[in-house]
């Protein structure tokens, strides 16, 4: 995160919590112009040449491509339409641009009328990395809590204090567990996720704990283990019956359960690994 200067750090800046959407849209247009001028969209979206005019990229009709992929019309050209973007429009376009960005590597300089570089070689991965960094710098200024992931998905930022758990590697080689956890995290944090999406994410984490239950019994107290699965089974998450408790604020409760289950899984897996290492060392 960028350094916070005095008025923001002390809470005296009226924009300390971030800029509203209309300001972010203006900043996004300026950022998009800069990135495009550097050639990061030439490979896919094309460019302008003083001799040839508009030169198409790999995507011949960006307006059609955006409509088909985003299921929305009227988002292209971006600079013209962006002042009217809703938050959903802006975040959709950011994800779309991530899919069509690539870093220019090599090309030839067209000197006539100072036309500029005609890029011929590109690096997709490097383009995504640079674009993500610049977009996340922009999203850090937004009053909405979002970030662009390494896979190009706009996600809700982690709640304060839980940032490290998303950055931490899942301590297991079991691809079934890793896959379930990654899917749950993506579903929970994805922009536009519904209450049902978040409930499913919590359910997936509860299923991981159920899968680990035989080993959970060996690393935590019996009462703690019993309480853990009582939460999963009796609060309208996994099974449905008339005895379940459902009269709670779903958004708040699901948030608590998600972070609680995810943290518990990390702790349990580390305890299991440590126990297995100790057994292995004692057997030598």
C-alpha positions in Angstrom: 0.0 0.0 0.0 1.2 3.5 -0.9 2.4 5.8 1.9 -0.4 7.8 3.5 0.4 11.5 4.0 -0.5 13.7 6.9 -4.1 14.6 6.3 -5.1 11.1 5.3 -3.1 9.5 8.0 -4.7 11.7 10.7 -8.2 11.5 9.2 -8.4 15.2 8.4 -8.6 14.7 4.6 -12.3 14.6 3.4 -11.3 11.9 0.9 -9.5 9.7 3.5 -12.0 6.9 2.9 -11.5 7.2 -0.9 -12.9 9.0 -3.9 -16.5 8.5 -5.1 -17.2 6.8 -8.4 -17.4 9.9 -10.6 -13.8 10.8 -9.6 -12.5 7.3 -10.1 -14.1 7.2 -13.6 -12.2 10.3 -14.6 -8.9 8.9 -13.2 -9.6 5.6 -15.0 -10.0 7.4 -18.3 -6.6 9.1 -17.8 -5.0 5.9 -16.8 -6.4 4.0 -19.8 -5.1 6.7 -22.1 -1.6 6.4 -20.7 -1.5 2.6 -20.8 -2.9 2.6 -24.3 -0.4 5.2 -25.5 2.4 2.9 -24.2 1.2 0.2 -26.5 -0.2 -2.2 -24.0 -3.5 -2.8 -25.9 -2.0 -2.7 -29.5 -1.8 -6.4 -29.9 -5.5 -7.1 -29.2 -7.3 -3.7 -29.7 -5.1 -2.2 -32.5 -3.6 1.2 -32.9 -3.5 4.3 -35.1 -1.0 5.0 -37.8 -0.7 8.3 -39.7 -0.2 6.4 -43.0 -2.6 3.4 -42.5 -5.2 4.9 -40.2 -6.8 2.6 -37.7 -4.9 -0.7 -37.7 -6.9 -3.6 -36.2 -5.4 -5.9 -33.6 -6.3 -9.6 -32.9 -9.8 -8.4 -32.0 -11.2 -6.9 -35.1 -14.3 -5.4 -33.5 -13.7 -4.5 -29.8 -17.3 -3.1 -29.4 -18.7 -6.4 -30.6 -16.3 -8.5 -28.5 -17.1 -6.5 -25.4 -20.8 -6.9 -25.9 -20.5 -10.7 -26.4 -18.2 -11.2 -23.5 -19.8 -8.7 -21.0 -23.3 -9.1 -22.2 -23.6 -5.3 -22.3 -23.8 -2.8 -25.2 -22.5 0.8 -25.3 -19.2 0.4 -23.4 -17.0 1.1 -26.4 -15.2 3.4 -27.1 -14.2 3.4 -23.5 -13.0 7.1 -23.3 -16.4 8.3 -24.7 -18.6 6.0 -22.6 -16.7 5.8 -19.3 -18.3 9.0 -17.8 -21.6 7.2 -17.8 -20.3 3.9 -16.4 -22.0 2.4 -13.3 -19.7 0.7 -10.8 -20.5 -2.6 -12.3 -19.7 -1.3 -15.8 -16.3 0.0 -14.7 -15.3 -3.2 -12.9 -16.5 -5.3 -15.9 -14.4 -3.2 -18.2 -11.4 -3.5 -15.9 -11.7 -7.3 -16.1 -12.1 -7.2 -19.9 -9.0 -5.0 -20.3 -7.0 -7.5 -18.2 -7.9 -10.2 -20.7 -6.6 -8.1 -23.7 -3.5 -6.4 -22.3 0.1 -7.4 -23.2 3.3 -5.6 -22.7 5.0 -4.3 -26.0 8.5 -5.8 -26.2 9.9 -5.1 -29.7 9.0 -3.4 -32.9 10.0 -0.7 -35.4 9.8 3.1 -35.2 7.7 4.9 -37.8 9.3 8.3 -38.1 7.0 9.9 -40.6 5.1 12.7 -38.8 6.5 11.2 -35.6 4.0 8.4 -35.8 5.8 6.4 -33.1 6.5 2.7 -32.4 4.8 -0.1 -34.3 5.0 -2.9 -31.8 5.4 -6.4 -33.2 6.3 -8.5 -30.1 4.3 -8.7 -26.9 4.4 -10.4 -23.5 0.9 -11.2 -22.1 2.0 -12.1 -18.6 4.1 -9.0 -18.1 1.3 -6.9 -19.5 -1.2 -8.4 -17.0 1.3 -7.8 -14.1 1.8 -4.1 -15.0 -1.9 -3.5 -15.7 -2.9 -5.1 -12.4 -0.4 -3.0 -10.4 -1.7 0.2 -12.0 -5.4 -0.7 -11.6 -4.9 -1.7 -8.0 -3.2 1.6 -7.3 -6.3 3.2 -8.7 -8.7 1.0 -6.8 -6.9 1.9 -3.6 -8.2 5.4 -4.1 -11.8 4.3 -4.5 -14.3 4.4 -1.6 -15.4 0.9 -2.7 -13.3 -2.0 -1.3 -12.0 -3.8 -4.4 -8.8 -5.2 -5.9 -7.9 -7.0 -9.1 -6.5 -10.5 -8.6 -3.7 -12.2 -10.4 -6.2 -14.1 -12.5 -8.0 -10.9 -13.6 -11.0 -11.1 -11.3 -12.2 -8.0 -9.4 -12.6 -9.2 -5.7 -13.8 -7.6 -2.5 -10.8 -6.7 -0.4 -10.1 -8.8 2.7 -11.6 -7.5 5.9 -9.0 -5.6 7.9 -6.8 -8.0 9.8 -7.4 -10.9 7.4 -5.2 -9.8 4.5 -2.5 -12.3 5.4 -4.7 -15.3 5.2 -5.4 -14.7 1.5 -1.7 -14.2 0.8 -0.7 -17.3 2.6 -0.1 -20.5 0.7 -2.6 -23.3 1.7 -0.4 -25.7 3.7 -1.3 -29.0 2.0 -0.4 -30.9 -1.2 -3.9 -32.4 -1.4 -5.3 -30.9 -4.6 -8.8 -31.7 -3.6 -8.5 -29.5 -0.5 -6.6 -26.7 -2.3 -9.1 -26.7 -5.1 -12.1 -26.5 -2.7 -10.5 -23.7 -0.7 -9.5 -21.7 -3.8 -13.0 -22.0 -5.2 -14.6 -20.9 -2.0 -12.4 -17.9 -1.7 -13.0 -16.8 -5.2 -16.8 -17.3 -4.9 -16.9 -15.4 -1.6 -14.7 -12.4 -2.7 -15.9 -12.0 -6.3 -17.4 -8.7 -7.2 -21.2 -9.0 -7.2 -21.3 -12.2 -5.1 -24.8 -12.8 -3.6 -25.8 -14.1 -0.2 -26.3 -17.5 -1.8 -22.8 -17.3 -3.3 -21.3 -16.6 0.1 -23.4 -19.3 1.7 -22.1 -21.8 -0.8 -18.5 -20.6 -0.2 -18.9 -21.2 3.6 -20.5 -24.6 2.8 -17.4 -25.5 0.7 -15.1 -24.7 3.6 -17.3 -26.7 6.0 -17.0 -29.6 3.5 -13.2 -29.3 3.7 -13.4 -29.5 7.5 -15.7 -32.6 7.2 -13.1 -34.2 4.8 -10.4 -33.4 7.4 -12.5 -34.5 10.4 -10.7 -37.8 11.1 -7.5 -35.8 11.4 -9.1 -32.8 13.1 -10.0 -35.1 16.0 -6.3 -35.8 16.6 -5.1 -32.2 16.7 -7.9 -30.3 18.6 -9.9 -31.0 21.8 -13.0 -33.1 21.4 -15.3 -30.2 22.7 -13.8 -27.7 20.3 -14.2 -30.2 17.4 -17.8 -30.8 18.4 -18.5 -27.0 18.6 -16.9 -26.5 15.2 -19.2 -28.9 13.4 -22.2 -27.7 15.4 -21.8 -24.3 13.8 -21.6 -25.8 10.3 -24.5 -28.2 10.8 -27.0 -26.2 12.8 -27.0 -22.7 11.4 -28.6 -23.1 7.9 -25.3 -23.7 6.0 -25.0 -27.4 5.1 -28.2 -29.3 6.0 -31.8 -28.1 6.0 -34.3 -29.0 8.7 -36.7 -27.4 11.1 -34.2 -27.5 14.0 -31.7 -25.2 12.3 -31.2 -21.7 13.5 -31.8 -19.2 10.6 -32.9 -16.0 12.4 -29.7 -14.1 12.1 -28.2 -11.4 9.9 -26.9 -13.5 7.0 -24.4 -11.0 5.7 -22.7 -10.5 9.1 -23.0 -14.2 10.1 -21.7 -15.6 6.8 -18.7 -13.2 6.9 -17.8 -14.4 10.4 -18.2 -18.1 9.5 -16.2 -17.7 6.3 -13.1 -16.2 8.1 -13.5 -18.5 11.1 -13.6 -21.7 8.9 -10.8 -20.5 6.6 -8.6 -19.6 9.6 -9.4 -22.9 11.3 -8.6 -24.9 8.2 -5.1 -23.2 8.0 -4.5 -23.9 11.7 -5.6 -27.6 11.4 -3.5 -28.2 8.3 -0.4 -26.8 10.0 -1.0 -28.8 13.1 -1.5 -32.0 11.0 1.7 -31.2 9.1 3.6 -30.6 12.3 2.3 -33.9 13.8 3.2 -35.9 10.7 6.7 -34.3 10.8 7.2 -35.2 14.4 6.0 -38.8 13.8 8.4 -39.0 10.8 11.3 -37.8 12.8 10.6 -40.1 15.7 10.5 -43.0 13.3 14.0 -42.4 12.0 
